[in-house]
Amino acid sequence: MEKKDHKIQDHFQLLINKYTHFFTSSWVVFNIIIIYLILIVEWYIKQINTIIMKIILIIFTIFITCSLSFNSYSLEKGKWQFVKEEDWCYIGSLSIETDLPEDKNRGENYIIVYKIIGDDKNIVQIEAGYNYNLDKDIFVKIDNSSFSFYSTKDSSETAWTDEDNKVIYAMKMGLKLILTGESSRGTITNDIYTLKGFTAAINKLNNDC
């Protein structure tokens, strides 16, 4: 009788071990699935945030472009002008030289650095006066330093950079800026800007805005 009870106990113990292992394994799998789902959700949140930021940037760019179209008279060749609006400020300049042939049509083109009133971030923005070829890089060369800019399908006349602080620092230290871009029709332009007076202008932007 004791031997039989012992066999029953062994069998019962085997069942316990089997199902304990099953539930433990299931719990591990469940945790892996939960972690995987969390990662997927986080990825989608990041994508949504990126899209929202791009939409905000495009809307604000349209607003700035429309505003500047009425105030472009305030920008001059070879000078960095400071302009203060109700909600934002900017400094800007027109190029002193370009190699674009005279028979080629082109809209208003300039470089500005703007900031929202109350915000410390400075943003460099380029207006080409034509639609950029989105498959080609846009380069800004400041003395011996070179920086990449990009455009978007929704605002292909405008270019930005992910290195605003570095570009602005180089502009403060530099003497000349050369902007190289290619239009959607294949025309390459090289626009030259002087950086004389830029440091005083950017300081005014940050102090008065």
GROMACS elastic network, one bead per residue, 0.5 to 0.9 nm:
[ bonds ]
;  ai    aj funct       b0    kb
    1     4     6  0.51197   500
    1     5     6  0.62392   500
    1     6     6  0.85530   500
    2     5     6  0.50309   500
    2     6     6  0.60773   500
    2     7     6  0.87144   500
    3     7     6  0.63760   500
    3     8     6  0.87638   500
    4     7     6  0.51218   500
    4     8     6  0.63185   500
    4     9     6  0.86667   500
    5     8     6  0.50403   500
    5     9     6  0.61692   500
    5    10     6  0.86464   500
    6     9     6  0.50734   500
    6    10     6  0.62376   500
    6    11     6  0.86570   500
    7    10     6  0.50573   500
    7    11     6  0.61406   500
    7    12     6  0.84993   500
    8    11     6  0.51079   500
    8    12     6  0.60622   500
    8    13     6  0.85348   500
    9    12     6  0.50150   500
    9    13     6  0.60821   500
    9    14     6  0.86213   500
   10    13     6  0.50320   500
   10    14     6  0.62223   500
   10    15     6  0.86909   500
   11    14     6  0.50991   500
   11    15     6  0.63368   500
   11    16     6  0.87291   500
   12    15     6  0.51083   500
   12    16     6  0.63016   500
   12    17     6  0.87321   500
   13    16     6  0.50167   500
   13    17     6  0.61804   500
   13    18     6  0.85300   500
   14    17     6  0.50930   500
   14    18     6  0.60318   500
   14    19     6  0.86399   500
   15    18     6  0.50526   500
   15    19     6  0.61911   500
   15    20     6  0.83266   500
   16    19     6  0.54126   500
   16    20     6  0.58469   500
   16    21     6  0.84374   500
   17    20     6  0.50529   500
   17    21     6  0.60600   500
   17    22     6  0.84992   500
   18    21     6  0.52900   500
   18    22     6  0.62232   500
   18    23     6  0.88088   500
   19    23     6  0.60284   500
   19    24     6  0.83061   500
   20    23     6  0.52762   500
   20    24     6  0.60037   500
   20    25     6  0.84787   500
   21    24     6  0.50555   500
   21    25     6  0.60072   500
   21    26     6  0.84124   500
   22    25     6  0.52228   500
   22    26     6  0.60450   500
   22    27     6  0.85270   500
   23    27     6  0.59682   500
   23    28     6  0.85843   500
   24    27     6  0.50669   500
   24    28     6  0.63360   500
   24    29     6  0.87321   500
   25    28     6  0.51336   500
   25    29     6  0.62626   500
   25    30     6  0.85322   500
   26    29     6  0.50818   500
   26    30     6  0.59936   500
   26    31     6  0.85848   500
   27    31     6  0.61667   500
   27    32     6  0.86226   500
   28    31     6  0.51459   500
   28    32     6  0.62568   500
   28    33     6  0.86899   500
   29    32     6  0.50596   500
   29    33     6  0.62040   500
   29    34     6  0.86449   500
   30    33     6  0.51409   500
   30    34     6  0.62369   500
   30    35     6  0.87110   500
   31    34     6  0.50288   500
   31    35     6  0.61574   500
   31    36     6  0.85192   500
   32    35     6  0.51446   500
   32    36     6  0.60979   500
   32    37     6  0.85965   500
   33    36     6  0.50411   500
   33    37     6  0.61375   500
   33    38     6  0.86006   500
   34    37     6  0.51111   500
   34    38     6  0.61766   500
   34    39     6  0.86887   500
   35    38     6  0.50493   500
   35    39     6  0.62433   500
   35    40     6  0.86893   500
   36    39     6  0.51498   500
   36    40     6  0.62966   500
   36    41     6  0.87352   500
   37    40     6  0.50583   500
   37    41     6  0.62061   500
   37    42     6  0.86130   500
   38    41     6  0.51117   500
   38    42     6  0.61392   500
   38    43     6  0.85880   500
   39    42     6  0.50772   500
   39    43     6  0.61325   500
   39    44     6  0.86895   500
   40    43     6  0.51032   500
   40    44     6  0.63086   500
   40    45     6  0.86665   500
   41    44     6  0.51751   500
   41    45     6  0.61770   500
   41    46     6  0.86925   500
   42    45     6  0.50377   500
   42    46     6  0.62420   500
   42    47     6  0.86683   500
   43    46     6  0.51690   500
   43    47     6  0.62811   500
   43    48     6  0.86958   500
   44    48     6  0.61178   500
   44    49     6  0.85441   500
   45    48     6  0.50790   500
   45    49     6  0.61171   500
   45    50     6  0.85716   500
   46    49     6  0.50520   500
   46    50     6  0.61132   500
   46    51     6  0.86191   500
   47    50     6  0.50757   500
   47    51     6  0.62100   500
   47    52     6  0.85948   500
   48    51     6  0.51199   500
   48    52     6  0.61152   500
   48    53     6  0.85810   500
   49    52     6  0.50435   500
   49    53     6  0.61003   500
   49    54     6  0.85802   500
   50    53     6  0.51276   500
   50    54     6  0.61879   500
   50    55     6  0.86300   500
   51    54     6  0.50919   500
   51    55     6  0.61771   500
   51    56     6  0.86295   500
   52    55     6  0.50732   500
   52    56     6  0.61644   500
   52    57     6  0.85498   500
   53    56     6  0.50485   500
   53    57     6  0.60511   500
   53    58     6  0.85658   500
   54    58     6  0.61037   500
   54    59     6  0.85650   500
   55    58     6  0.51330   500
   55    59     6  0.61301   500
   55    60     6  0.85118   500
   56    59     6  0.51476   500
   56    60     6  0.60340   500
   56    61     6  0.84045   500
   57    60     6  0.51465   500
   57    61     6  0.59552   500
   57    62     6  0.86181   500
   58    62     6  0.62100   500
   58    63     6  0.86025   500
   58   152     6  0.88642   500
   58   154     6  0.72551   500
   58   155     6  0.68300   500
   59    62     6  0.52010   500
   59    63     6  0.62969   500
   59    64     6  0.87115   500
   60    64     6  0.61003   500
   60    65     6  0.84813   500
   61    64     6  0.50219   500
   61    65     6  0.59442   500
   61    66     6  0.84577   500
   61   125     6  0.88314   500
   61   155     6  0.79974   500
   61   158     6  0.81262   500
   62    65     6  0.50654   500
   62    66     6  0.60682   500
   62    67     6  0.84576   500
   62   155     6  0.80501   500
   63    66     6  0.52772   500
   63    67     6  0.61377   500
   63    68     6  0.85793   500
   64    67     6  0.50039   500
   64    68     6  0.59614   500
   64    69     6  0.84599   500
   65    68     6  0.50767   500
   65    69     6  0.60634   500
   65    70     6  0.88811   500
   65   127     6  0.84684   500
   66    69     6  0.51429   500
   66    70     6  0.69072   500
   66    71     6  0.89881   500
   67    70     6  0.55558   500
   67    71     6  0.64995   500
   67    72     6  0.85852   500
   68    72     6  0.52956   500
   68    73     6  0.87402   500
   68    74     6  0.89348   500
   69    72     6  0.54706   500
   69    73     6  0.85357   500
   69   108     6  0.81739   500
   70    73     6  0.76356   500
   71    74     6  0.56704   500
   71    75     6  0.77908   500
   71    83     6  0.89103   500
   72    75     6  0.54870   500
   72    76     6  0.85221   500
   72   108     6  0.81606   500
   73    76     6  0.74323   500
   74    81     6  0.69872   500
   74    82     6  0.85688   500
   74    83     6  0.77829   500
   74    92     6  0.86696   500
   74    93     6  0.89524   500
   75    79     6  0.75433   500
   75    80     6  0.73308   500
   75    81     6  0.60144   500
   75    82     6  0.87178   500
   75    91     6  0.85410   500
   75    92     6  0.61120   500
   75    93     6  0.53436   500
   75    94     6  0.62787   500
   75   110     6  0.82754   500
   76    79     6  0.55726   500
   76    80     6  0.73045   500
   76    81     6  0.73435   500
   76    92     6  0.81786   500
   76    93     6  0.56815   500
   76    94     6  0.54778   500
   76    95     6  0.83855   500
   77    80     6  0.82742   500
   77    93     6  0.61196   500
   77    95     6  0.56829   500
   77    96     6  0.53618   500
   77    97     6  0.88520   500
   77   193     6  0.81419   500
   77   194     6  0.85582   500
   78    93     6  0.67002   500
   78    94     6  0.66547   500
   78    95     6  0.67838   500
   78    96     6  0.57264   500
   78   193     6  0.68309   500
   78   194     6  0.56557   500
   78   195     6  0.78847   500
   78   196     6  0.75614   500
   78   197     6  0.87950   500
   79    92     6  0.79484   500
   79    93     6  0.57532   500
   79    94     6  0.75670   500
   79   194     6  0.76920   500
   79   195     6  0.81860   500
   79   196     6  0.73598   500
   79   197     6  0.67821   500
   79   198     6  0.80234   500
   80    91     6  0.60627   500
   80    92     6  0.52347   500
   80    94     6  0.82992   500
   80   112     6  0.87971   500
   80   194     6  0.89456   500
   80   195     6  0.80415   500
   80   196     6  0.80346   500
   80   197     6  0.62489   500
   80   198     6  0.59020   500
   80   200     6  0.87416   500
   80   201     6  0.61982   500
   80   202     6  0.87991   500
   81    90     6  0.81564   500
   81    91     6  0.52115   500
   81    92     6  0.54752   500
   81    93     6  0.65483   500
   81   198     6  0.88870   500
   81   201     6  0.68799   500
   82    89     6  0.75124   500
   82    90     6  0.59279   500
   82    92     6  0.69210   500
   82   201     6  0.63926   500
   82   202     6  0.83877   500
   82   204     6  0.74499   500
   82   205     6  0.68087   500
   83    88     6  0.88293   500
   83    89     6  0.57005   500
   83    90     6  0.54481   500
   83    91     6  0.61563   500
   83    92     6  0.83047   500
   83   205     6  0.84657   500
   84    87     6  0.81643   500
   84    88     6  0.63779   500
   84    90     6  0.65733   500
   84    91     6  0.87652   500
   84   205     6  0.85616   500
   84   208     6  0.85250   500
   84   209     6  0.72919   500
   85    88     6  0.52667   500
   85    89     6  0.55743   500
   85    90     6  0.83325   500
   86    89     6  0.80650   500
   86   117     6  0.83569   500
   87   116     6  0.62632   500
   87   117     6  0.57001   500
   87   118     6  0.89507   500
   88   114     6  0.72291   500
   88   115     6  0.58472   500
   88   118     6  0.87022   500
   88   209     6  0.73240   500
   89   113     6  0.85682   500
   89   114     6  0.56605   500
   89   115     6  0.56997   500
   89   116     6  0.65037   500
   89   117     6  0.68673   500
   89   205     6  0.68961   500
   89   208     6  0.87507   500
   89   209     6  0.61856   500
   90   112     6  0.64068   500
   90   113     6  0.54752   500
   90   115     6  0.64084   500
   90   116     6  0.88053   500
   90   202     6  0.87501   500
   90   205     6  0.66612   500
   90   209     6  0.87352   500
   91   111     6  0.84726   500
   91   112     6  0.54790   500
   91   113     6  0.54167   500
   91   114     6  0.64582   500
   91   198     6  0.85795   500
   91   201     6  0.65579   500
   91   202     6  0.70213   500
   91   204     6  0.88855   500
   91   205     6  0.68768   500
   92   110     6  0.70187   500
   92   111     6  0.55699   500
   92   113     6  0.64149   500
   92   114     6  0.85010   500
   92   201     6  0.88303   500
   93   110     6  0.58875   500
   93   111     6  0.57799   500
   93   112     6  0.66462   500
   93   193     6  0.76638   500
   93   194     6  0.86369   500
   94    97     6  0.89885   500
   94   109     6  0.69462   500
   94   111     6  0.67907   500
   94   192     6  0.89726   500
   94   193     6  0.70064   500
   95    98     6  0.71275   500
   95   109     6  0.79232   500
   95   110     6  0.65735   500
   95   111     6  0.81733   500
   95   191     6  0.60677   500
   95   192     6  0.54190   500
   95   194     6  0.74140   500
   96   191     6  0.76880   500
   96   192     6  0.58555   500
   96   193     6  0.55853   500
   96   194     6  0.69463   500
   97   190     6  0.83471   500
   97   191     6  0.58458   500
   97   192     6  0.51305   500
   97   193     6  0.71976   500
   98   101     6  0.84893   500
   98   189     6  0.70308   500
   98   190     6  0.57123   500
   98   192     6  0.62075   500
   99   102     6  0.87907   500
   99   188     6  0.87449   500
   99   189     6  0.61226   500
   99   190     6  0.57996   500
   99   191     6  0.68708   500
  100   103     6  0.84066   500
  100   104     6  0.68748   500
  100   106     6  0.88946   500
  100   187     6  0.82253   500
  100   188     6  0.77818   500
  100   189     6  0.56776   500
  100   190     6  0.74074   500
  100   191     6  0.82984   500
  101   104     6  0.56120   500
  101   105     6  0.87953   500
  102   105     6  0.76336   500
  105   129     6  0.88439   500
  105   130     6  0.85367   500
  106   109     6  0.80026   500
  106   128     6  0.82511   500
  106   129     6  0.52055   500
  106   130     6  0.59707   500
  107   127     6  0.89903   500
  107   128     6  0.75889   500
  107   130     6  0.63109   500
  108   127     6  0.72528   500
  108   128     6  0.72089   500
  108   130     6  0.85055   500
  109   126     6  0.75802   500
  109   130     6  0.83575   500
  110   125     6  0.86060   500
  110   126     6  0.61260   500
  110   127     6  0.53556   500
  110   128     6  0.68893   500
  110   129     6  0.82199   500
  111   124     6  0.74138   500
  111   125     6  0.59266   500
  111   127     6  0.63178   500
  111   128     6  0.86435   500
  111   193     6  0.86580   500
  112   123     6  0.82340   500
  112   124     6  0.59815   500
  112   125     6  0.53902   500
  112   126     6  0.65049   500
  112   127     6  0.83632   500
  113   122     6  0.63463   500
  113   123     6  0.53880   500
  113   125     6  0.61323   500
  113   126     6  0.87872   500
  113   168     6  0.85085   500
  113   202     6  0.79891   500
  113   205     6  0.87191   500
  114   121     6  0.84436   500
  114   122     6  0.56858   500
  114   123     6  0.53961   500
  114   124     6  0.66863   500
  114   125     6  0.77645   500
  114   205     6  0.79891   500
  115   118     6  0.83688   500
  115   119     6  0.66048   500
  115   120     6  0.70901   500
  115   121     6  0.60347   500
  115   122     6  0.50349   500
  115   123     6  0.63907   500
  115   205     6  0.79386   500
  115   206     6  0.82633   500
  115   209     6  0.76573   500
  116   119     6  0.53295   500
  116   120     6  0.77812   500
  116   121     6  0.76951   500
  116   122     6  0.82677   500
  116   209     6  0.77068   500
  117   120     6  0.81850   500
  117   209     6  0.53390   500
  118   209     6  0.70632   500
  119   122     6  0.83453   500
  119   209     6  0.85801   500
  120   206     6  0.74115   500
  121   164     6  0.89005   500
  121   165     6  0.87752   500
  122   164     6  0.70171   500
  122   165     6  0.75216   500
  122   168     6  0.83975   500
  122   206     6  0.83977   500
  123   160     6  0.80031   500
  123   161     6  0.84005   500
  123   164     6  0.59069   500
  123   165     6  0.82730   500
  123   168     6  0.88285   500
  124   159     6  0.85735   500
  124   160     6  0.63015   500
  124   161     6  0.71042   500
  124   163     6  0.89803   500
  124   164     6  0.59912   500
  124   165     6  0.89096   500
  124   167     6  0.79984   500
  124   168     6  0.77247   500
  125   158     6  0.69693   500
  125   159     6  0.59256   500
  125   160     6  0.52760   500
  125   161     6  0.79288   500
  126   149     6  0.89139   500
  126   157     6  0.81887   500
  126   158     6  0.55123   500
  126   159     6  0.50210   500
  126   160     6  0.65846   500
  127   130     6  0.81658   500
  127   157     6  0.58382   500
  127   159     6  0.66632   500
  128   131     6  0.72945   500
  128   132     6  0.75758   500
  128   156     6  0.88389   500
  128   157     6  0.54202   500
  128   158     6  0.63119   500
  128   159     6  0.78486   500
  128   181     6  0.81204   500
  128   183     6  0.87299   500
  129   157     6  0.61624   500
  129   158     6  0.84091   500
  130   156     6  0.78939   500
  130   157     6  0.53838   500
  130   158     6  0.87366   500
  130   183     6  0.63140   500
  130   184     6  0.79676   500
  131   134     6  0.85830   500
  131   155     6  0.82606   500
  131   156     6  0.50064   500
  131   158     6  0.80241   500
  131   182     6  0.85133   500
  131   183     6  0.55642   500
  131   184     6  0.56959   500
  131   185     6  0.84239   500
  132   135     6  0.86133   500
  132   136     6  0.80392   500
  132   138     6  0.85090   500
  132   151     6  0.70600   500
  132   152     6  0.86738   500
  132   153     6  0.89896   500
  132   156     6  0.54354   500
  132   157     6  0.58447   500
  132   158     6  0.79054   500
  132   159     6  0.85574   500
  132   181     6  0.70922   500
  132   182     6  0.58503   500
  132   184     6  0.52326   500
  132   185     6  0.85482   500
  132   186     6  0.89995   500
  133   136     6  0.56175   500
  133   137     6  0.82441   500
  133   151     6  0.85717   500
  133   156     6  0.79342   500
  133   181     6  0.81425   500
  133   182     6  0.57435   500
  133   183     6  0.50101   500
  133   185     6  0.74957   500
  133   186     6  0.73482   500
  134   137     6  0.75244   500
  134   150     6  0.78164   500
  134   151     6  0.64599   500
  134   152     6  0.69642   500
  134   153     6  0.73070   500
  134   156     6  0.74615   500
  134   182     6  0.87193   500
  134   183     6  0.85958   500
  134   184     6  0.75246   500
  136   150     6  0.88455   500
  136   181     6  0.78236   500
  136   182     6  0.68355   500
  136   183     6  0.89268   500
  137   148     6  0.68841   500
  137   149     6  0.69904   500
  137   150     6  0.68101   500
  137   151     6  0.89339   500
  137   180     6  0.86761   500
  137   181     6  0.70769   500
  137   182     6  0.80066   500
  138   147     6  0.84476   500
  138   148     6  0.58534   500
  138   149     6  0.50591   500
  138   150     6  0.61376   500
  138   151     6  0.82065   500
  138   159     6  0.78835   500
  138   179     6  0.76240   500
  138   180     6  0.59466   500
  138   182     6  0.74143   500
  139   146     6  0.67695   500
  139   147     6  0.57507   500
  139   149     6  0.59614   500
  139   150     6  0.87240   500
  139   178     6  0.80885   500
  139   179     6  0.59278   500
  139   180     6  0.51938   500
  139   181     6  0.66173   500
  140   145     6  0.83406   500
  140   146     6  0.56841   500
  140   147     6  0.51894   500
  140   148     6  0.64662   500
  140   149     6  0.72874   500
  140   167     6  0.86822   500
  140   177     6  0.67611   500
  140   178     6  0.57062   500
  140   180     6  0.63795   500
  140   181     6  0.88464   500
  141   144     6  0.69208   500
  141   145     6  0.56789   500
  141   147     6  0.63592   500
  141   148     6  0.89182   500
  141   176     6  0.82332   500
  141   177     6  0.56464   500
  141   178     6  0.50803   500
  141   179     6  0.64951   500
  141   180     6  0.81307   500
  142   145     6  0.51845   500
  142   146     6  0.62224   500
  142   147     6  0.82014   500
  142   167     6  0.82824   500
  142   170     6  0.65418   500
  142   171     6  0.66815   500
  142   173     6  0.89250   500
  142   174     6  0.61217   500
  142   175     6  0.74859   500
  142   176     6  0.58959   500
  142   178     6  0.65228   500
  142   179     6  0.88725   500
  143   146     6  0.81243   500
  143   170     6  0.83766   500
  143   171     6  0.89603   500
  143   174     6  0.59585   500
  143   175     6  0.67268   500
  143   176     6  0.60462   500
  143   177     6  0.68119   500
  143   178     6  0.84124   500
  144   174     6  0.88681   500
  145   170     6  0.75560   500
  146   167     6  0.88412   500
  147   161     6  0.79371   500
  147   163     6  0.78706   500
  147   166     6  0.87723   500
  147   167     6  0.71599   500
  148   160     6  0.86552   500
  148   161     6  0.65178   500
  148   162     6  0.83606   500
  148   163     6  0.84596   500
  149   159     6  0.59805   500
  149   160     6  0.52444   500
  149   162     6  0.75966   500
  149   163     6  0.87550   500
  150   158     6  0.82791   500
  150   159     6  0.51937   500
  150   160     6  0.55259   500
  150   161     6  0.62792   500
  150   162     6  0.87613   500
  151   154     6  0.86070   500
  151   155     6  0.68871   500
  151   156     6  0.55057   500
  151   157     6  0.73539   500
  151   158     6  0.58977   500
  151   160     6  0.65811   500
  151   161     6  0.89145   500
  152   155     6  0.53711   500
  152   156     6  0.52103   500
  152   157     6  0.84370   500
  152   158     6  0.77226   500
  152   159     6  0.77437   500
  153   156     6  0.52577   500
  155   158     6  0.57701   500
  155   159     6  0.82752   500
  156   159     6  0.74811   500
  157   183     6  0.89761   500
  160   163     6  0.88454   500
  160   164     6  0.83232   500
  161   164     6  0.60566   500
  161   167     6  0.84029   500
  162   165     6  0.87204   500
  163   166     6  0.54016   500
  163   167     6  0.61196   500
  163   168     6  0.86075   500
  164   167     6  0.51553   500
  164   168     6  0.60545   500
  164   169     6  0.85202   500
  165   168     6  0.51966   500
  165   169     6  0.61015   500
  165   170     6  0.86049   500
  166   169     6  0.51210   500
  166   170     6  0.61862   500
  166   171     6  0.85797   500
  167   170     6  0.51215   500
  167   171     6  0.61331   500
  167   172     6  0.86832   500
  168   172     6  0.62055   500
  168   173     6  0.86818   500
  168   202     6  0.85724   500
  169   172     6  0.51195   500
  169   173     6  0.63685   500
  169   174     6  0.85203   500
  170   173     6  0.50630   500
  170   174     6  0.57068   500
  171   174     6  0.50165   500
  171   175     6  0.74642   500
  171   176     6  0.80155   500
  171   177     6  0.75662   500
  171   195     6  0.64147   500
  171   198     6  0.70893   500
  171   199     6  0.77411   500
  172   175     6  0.82362   500
  172   195     6  0.74148   500
  172   196     6  0.88247   500
  172   197     6  0.87885   500
  172   198     6  0.62251   500
  172   199     6  0.50085   500
  172   200     6  0.88161   500
  172   202     6  0.82789   500
  173   195     6  0.86416   500
  173   199     6  0.80948   500
  174   177     6  0.76866   500
  174   194     6  0.89476   500
  174   195     6  0.64622   500
  174   196     6  0.83945   500
  175   193     6  0.88475   500
  175   194     6  0.62685   500
  175   196     6  0.62736   500
  176   192     6  0.70871   500
  176   193     6  0.59138   500
  176   195     6  0.53698   500
  176   196     6  0.79590   500
  177   191     6  0.81615   500
  177   192     6  0.57527   500
  177   193     6  0.50200   500
  177   194     6  0.62482   500
  177   195     6  0.67856   500
  178   190     6  0.64417   500
  178   191     6  0.56060   500
  178   193     6  0.63327   500
  178   194     6  0.88286   500
  179   189     6  0.77689   500
  179   190     6  0.55096   500
  179   191     6  0.50543   500
  179   192     6  0.64132   500
  179   193     6  0.79847   500
  180   188     6  0.71375   500
  180   189     6  0.56401   500
  180   191     6  0.66008   500
  180   192     6  0.89994   500
  181   187     6  0.83453   500
  181   188     6  0.57039   500
  181   189     6  0.55302   500
  181   190     6  0.68756   500
  181   191     6  0.87703   500
  182   185     6  0.79162   500
  182   186     6  0.58973   500
  182   187     6  0.54563   500
  182   189     6  0.62449   500
  183   186     6  0.52211   500
  183   187     6  0.51850   500
  183   188     6  0.63944   500
  183   189     6  0.80026   500
  184   187     6  0.74803   500
  194   197     6  0.84525   500
  194   198     6  0.84618   500
  195   198     6  0.52530   500
  195   199     6  0.80611   500
  196   199     6  0.77899   500
  196   200     6  0.89825   500
  197   200     6  0.55361   500
  197   201     6  0.62962   500
  197   202     6  0.88365   500
  198   201     6  0.50055   500
  198   202     6  0.60736   500
  198   203     6  0.85079   500
  199   202     6  0.52572   500
  199   203     6  0.61522   500
  199   204     6  0.86056   500
  200   203     6  0.52047   500
  200   204     6  0.62614   500
  200   205     6  0.87133   500
  201   204     6  0.50960   500
  201   205     6  0.62080   500
  201   206     6  0.87877   500
  202   206     6  0.62765   500
  202   207     6  0.85478   500
  203   206     6  0.52211   500
  203   207     6  0.60145   500
  203   208     6  0.83782   500
  204   207     6  0.50459   500
  204   208     6  0.56405   500
  204   209     6  0.78086   500
  205   208     6  0.55907   500
  205   209     6  0.56235   500
  206   209     6  0.57150   500
